[in-house]
Amino acid sequence: MTNTLSDQMTPKQRMACFLQGQEVDRPPCAPLILNHAARVSGVKISEYNQDGRTMGAAHVAAFKEYGHDFIFIFSTTSTLAEAMGTKLFFPDDDAPWVEEPVVRQPADLAKVRTVDPQRDGRLPVYLEATRLCCDRIGEDVFVGCVFSGPFTTAAALRGTENFVKETYKNPELVHKLLTLALDNALIFVDAILAAGGIPVLVEPVASGSLISPVMFKKFALPYLKPIVEKIQQANLPCILHICGKTTKVVELMADTGANALSLDVIDLAEAKEKVGDRVCLIGNVNPAKTMLKGGPRDVAREARACLARAGDNPAGFILSSGCEVPINTRPANIHAMIDAARSYRPQAGL
């Protein structure tokens, strides 16, 4: 681990104290290191995505390199839909994407299967990676396993364009898809908990970039709440991440009851004003412009700006990237973000 500044707590100690409202040595920093972990361990994304030991070992290597405060086991937002019947395309060295939705016609609802997380699709890959990380580095850091919420999973079952159109044209079908997605998400949450991981909920298709607040309230919110409640019933915090523009839906995101909101395109000061007394905020150094295309100084500058805007958030703040750290981000940029948290001094506004 190449640190230019020192820590007084392990990531697990820091996050545990932070979540309990106790004093910590510095603000937590948890960039969304997902497929980038494969670059750290020197394997292709296709290998990382399809073998649990390879995926887990990649995150162990990334943690040893960066020392970030939370592990995010992840490959693609369509993994749960894949286990339910949707076919994905796997490029040689990039993240997979939907090739053929399982529900091509409304009658295809009957083809959607109830998942067995130990057998179906690549859910076993996620679980094996989670168990490996818990075994190897679980004493030092909390291990999260990322899965998609019902709205995103339903979109991958039907095809995103058709699904979004049908929120207006065929809401009955949409609710049926959402119910199937919710039921399977709850099954997977149980499997993540049994593997020793913390379920992390992402709902990118419910972004304010794609749907209105009215549609979010009607089709996303009611199906997110049961998942949030289930995670919290296990005495764990629920993190909810939504990509894209979130200004118009941030209050609805907080209405889910989630403990922390991972935010992408939003002014953190505005988010703090709207929901900062209700929920911890996570974010939001620009992934493409700054993390991928910028240099360490650019990352440090933007990270300090995020801390200045939200470091005093009443319900807490975790420095992170706005969305997934791009696969080819240079390691020096990730170190720069974490060092910005190490050097932060609230009283100086730095």
C-alpha positions in Angstrom: 0.0 0.0 0.0 1.6 3.3 -1.1 0.5 6.0 1.3 2.0 9.4 1.5 0.2 10.1 4.8 -0.6 7.9 7.7 -3.8 6.6 9.3 -4.4 5.9 13.0 -7.3 3.5 12.4 -8.0 0.6 10.1 -10.7 1.1 7.5 -13.0 -1.2 9.5 -12.4 0.6 12.8 -13.0 4.0 11.0 -16.2 2.9 9.4 -17.5 1.3 12.5 -16.9 4.4 14.6 -18.2 6.6 11.9 -21.5 4.7 11.6 -21.9 4.9 15.4 -21.3 8.6 15.4 -18.0 8.4 17.2 -14.9 10.3 16.5 -12.7 9.1 13.6 -9.1 10.0 12.6 -10.2 11.3 9.2 -13.2 11.4 6.9 -13.9 7.9 5.4 -13.0 7.6 1.7 -14.6 4.8 -0.4 -14.1 5.3 -4.1 -16.3 3.0 -6.2 -13.6 0.6 -7.2 -15.4 -2.0 -9.1 -14.1 -3.5 -12.4 -10.9 -1.4 -11.9 -9.9 -4.0 -9.4 -9.1 -6.3 -12.3 -6.5 -3.8 -13.5 -4.8 -3.9 -10.1 -4.5 -7.7 -10.1 -3.5 -7.8 -13.8 -6.4 -9.9 -15.1 -8.8 -9.3 -18.0 -12.3 -8.1 -17.1 -13.8 -11.2 -18.6 -11.8 -13.4 -16.2 -12.7 -11.2 -13.3 -16.4 -11.3 -14.2 -16.7 -15.0 -14.4 -14.6 -16.5 -11.6 -15.3 -15.8 -8.0 -11.8 -16.4 -6.7 -10.4 -14.2 -9.4 -12.9 -11.4 -8.6 -12.3 -11.7 -4.9 -8.5 -11.8 -5.3 -8.7 -8.7 -7.4 -10.4 -6.8 -4.7 -7.9 -8.0 -2.1 -5.1 -6.7 -4.3 -6.9 -3.4 -4.8 -7.4 -3.0 -1.1 -3.7 -3.7 -0.4 -2.8 -1.1 -3.0 -5.2 1.7 -2.0 -6.4 1.0 1.6 -9.8 2.4 0.8 -12.5 2.2 3.5 -15.1 -0.1 1.9 -15.0 -2.9 -0.6 -17.6 -3.0 -3.4 -17.9 -6.5 -5.1 -19.4 -5.8 -8.5 -19.3 -6.5 -12.2 -22.5 -5.2 -13.9 -25.9 -3.9 -12.9 -27.5 -6.7 -15.0 -26.2 -9.7 -12.9 -29.5 -10.4 -11.1 -31.4 -10.1 -14.4 -28.9 -12.5 -16.0 -29.6 -15.1 -13.2 -33.4 -14.6 -13.9 -33.0 -15.4 -17.7 -31.6 -12.3 -19.5 -28.6 -13.1 -21.7 -25.5 -10.9 -21.5 -22.7 -10.3 -23.9 -19.2 -10.7 -22.5 -16.4 -8.7 -24.2 -12.9 -9.9 -23.8 -11.7 -7.0 -21.6 -14.7 -4.9 -20.6 -17.8 -5.1 -18.5 -20.7 -7.2 -19.9 -24.0 -5.8 -21.2 -27.5 -7.0 -22.0 -27.6 -8.9 -25.3 -31.1 -10.4 -25.2 -33.7 -9.5 -22.5 -35.7 -12.5 -21.3 -39.1 -10.8 -21.6 -39.1 -9.9 -25.3 -42.9 -10.1 -25.3 -45.3 -9.7 -22.3 -46.1 -13.5 -22.6 -42.4 -14.1 -21.8 -43.0 -13.3 -18.1 -43.5 -17.0 -17.6 -39.8 -17.5 -18.7 -38.5 -15.4 -15.8 -37.1 -17.8 -13.2 -36.8 -17.5 -9.4 -33.1 -17.5 -8.7 -31.0 -19.9 -6.7 -28.1 -17.7 -5.7 -25.8 -20.7 -5.3 -26.4 -21.9 -8.8 -27.9 -19.4 -11.3 -26.0 -17.0 -13.5 -23.0 -15.4 -12.0 -24.5 -14.9 -8.5 -22.3 -17.7 -7.2 -19.3 -15.6 -8.5 -20.3 -12.6 -6.4 -20.9 -14.8 -3.4 -17.5 -16.6 -3.7 -15.7 -13.3 -4.2 -17.5 -11.9 -1.1 -16.5 -14.9 1.0 -12.9 -14.8 -0.2 -12.6 -11.1 0.7 -14.2 -11.6 4.1 -11.8 -14.4 4.8 -8.6 -12.6 3.7 -9.2 -8.9 4.6 -12.5 -8.9 6.6 -10.7 -8.1 9.8 -9.5 -4.8 8.3 -12.4 -3.6 6.1 -16.1 -4.1 5.5 -17.0 -6.0 2.4 -20.0 -4.9 0.3 -21.7 -6.9 -2.4 -23.4 -4.7 -5.0 -26.7 -5.7 -6.6 -29.3 -3.9 -8.7 -32.6 -2.6 -7.4 -36.0 -3.7 -8.9 -36.3 -0.9 -11.4 -32.9 -1.5 -12.9 -33.3 -5.3 -12.8 -36.8 -5.1 -14.4 -35.4 -2.9 -17.2 -32.7 -5.5 -17.9 -35.4 -8.2 -18.0 -37.5 -6.3 -20.6 -35.0 -4.0 -22.3 -34.5 -0.5 -20.9 -36.1 1.4 -23.8 -39.2 -0.8 -23.8 -39.4 -0.8 -20.0 -39.2 3.0 -19.6 -41.8 3.5 -22.4 -44.1 1.0 -20.7 -44.2 3.0 -17.4 -46.6 5.1 -19.5 -48.1 2.6 -21.9 -48.3 -0.6 -19.9 -47.9 0.1 -16.2 -49.5 -3.3 -15.3 -46.6 -5.1 -17.0 -44.1 -2.8 -15.3 -45.5 -3.6 -11.9 -45.4 -7.4 -12.6 -41.7 -7.1 -13.7 -40.9 -5.0 -10.6 -42.5 -7.5 -8.3 -40.5 -10.4 -9.8 -37.3 -8.3 -9.5 -38.1 -7.4 -5.9 -38.7 -11.0 -4.9 -35.4 -12.1 -6.4 -33.5 -9.2 -5.0 -34.7 -10.2 -1.5 -33.5 -13.7 -2.1 -30.1 -12.5 -3.1 -29.9 -10.2 -0.1 -30.2 -13.2 2.2 -27.4 -15.0 0.2 -25.1 -11.9 0.6 -25.7 -11.8 4.3 -25.0 -15.5 4.6 -21.7 -15.0 2.8 -20.7 -12.3 5.3 -21.1 -9.3 3.0 -23.0 -6.1 3.3 -25.7 -5.8 0.6 -25.2 -2.5 -1.4 -28.2 -1.4 -3.5 -27.8 0.4 -6.8 -30.6 1.7 -9.0 -29.1 3.5 -12.0 -32.0 3.2 -14.4 -34.1 5.1 -11.8 -31.8 8.1 -12.4 -33.3 11.6 -12.8 -31.5 11.5 -16.1 -34.0 8.9 -17.3 -37.3 9.2 -15.3 -39.2 12.0 -13.6 -39.7 12.3 -9.9 -43.4 11.3 -10.4 -42.3 8.1 -12.1 -39.7 7.5 -9.4 -42.3 7.8 -6.7 -44.7 5.5 -8.5 -42.4 2.8 -9.8 -39.0 2.9 -7.9 -39.7 4.1 -4.4 -42.3 1.4 -3.3 -40.0 -1.4 -4.5 -36.9 0.0 -2.9 -38.3 0.3 0.6 -38.7 -3.4 1.3 -35.1 -4.0 0.4 -33.8 -1.2 2.6 -35.9 -2.5 5.5 -34.6 -6.1 5.0 -30.9 -4.9 5.1 -31.6 -2.8 8.2 -33.3 -5.7 9.9 -29.9 -7.4 9.8 -28.6 -4.5 11.8 -26.6 -3.2 8.8 -26.7 0.2 7.1 -28.2 0.4 3.6 -26.3 2.3 1.0 -28.3 3.4 -2.1 -26.4 4.5 -5.2 -28.0 6.1 -8.3 -26.1 7.3 -11.3 -26.6 10.4 -13.4 -28.6 13.4 -12.3 -30.1 13.0 -8.9 -31.0 16.6 -7.9 -34.7 16.1 -8.7 -34.9 12.7 -6.9 -32.6 13.1 -4.0 -35.4 13.7 -1.5 -37.2 10.6 -2.8 -34.0 8.6 -2.4 -33.9 9.7 1.2 -37.6 8.6 1.5 -36.5 5.0 0.9 -35.1 5.0 4.4 -31.6 4.3 3.2 -28.8 5.2 5.7 -26.5 6.6 3.0 -26.9 8.0 -0.5 -24.1 7.6 -3.0 -24.7 10.5 -5.4 -23.4 11.2 -8.9 -24.3 14.4 -10.7 -25.5 16.8 -8.0 -24.2 19.8 -6.0 -23.3 18.3 -2.7 -24.1 21.5 -0.9 -27.6 21.3 -2.3 -27.9 17.7 -1.4 -26.8 18.6 2.2 -29.4 21.3 2.3 -32.2 19.0 1.1 -31.5 15.8 2.9 -28.3 16.2 5.0 -30.1 16.0 8.3 -31.7 12.7 7.3 -29.0 10.6 5.6 -25.3 10.3 5.1 -24.0 11.5 1.8 -21.4 9.8 -0.4 -19.6 11.3 -3.4 -18.9 12.7 -5.8 -15.6 13.3 -7.6 -16.3 13.2 -11.4 -15.5 9.7 -12.7 -14.7 10.4 -16.3 -13.6 14.0 -16.4 -11.5 13.9 -13.2 -10.7 10.3 -12.2 -10.0 9.0 -15.7 -8.8 12.1 -17.6 -7.4 14.3 -14.9 -4.2 14.0 -12.9 -3.6 13.6 -9.2 -3.7 17.3 -8.6 -7.1 17.5 -10.3 -8.4 14.7 -8.2 -7.1 16.2 -5.0 -8.6 19.6 -5.9 -12.0 18.2 -6.6 -11.9 15.9 -3.6 -11.1 18.8 -1.3 -14.0 20.7 -2.9 -16.4 17.8 -2.1 -15.2 17.8 1.5 -15.6 21.5 1.8 -19.2 21.3 0.5 -20.4 18.3 2.5 -17.7 17.4 5.1 -19.9 18.9 7.8 -23.0 17.1 6.7 -25.2 16.6 9.8 -25.7 12.9 9.1 -22.2 12.3 7.9 -20.2 12.3 4.7 -18.0 9.7 2.9 -15.7 10.9 0.1 -16.1 8.9 -3.0 -16.3 9.0 -6.8 -19.7 10.0 -8.3 -20.0 6.6 -10.0 -17.7 3.7 -10.8 -14.0 4.5 -10.9 -13.3 4.0 -14.6 -11.5 0.7 -15.4 -8.4 2.4 -16.7 -8.0 5.1 -14.0 -4.4 5.5 -13.1 -3.6 4.4 -9.5 -2.0 7.7 -8.6 -5.5 9.3 -9.0 -7.1 7.0 -6.5 -4.2 7.5 -4.1 -4.8 11.3 -4.5 -8.4 11.0 -3.5 -7.6 9.0 -0.4 -4.8 11.3 0.6 -7.2 14.3 0.2 -9.3 12.7 3.0 -6.2 12.0 5.1 -5.1 15.7 4.9 -8.6 17.2 5.4 -8.8 19.7 8.2 -12.5 20.9 8.7 -11.5 24.0 10.6 -9.3 25.1 7.7 -11.8 24.2 5.0 -9.2 22.2 3.2 
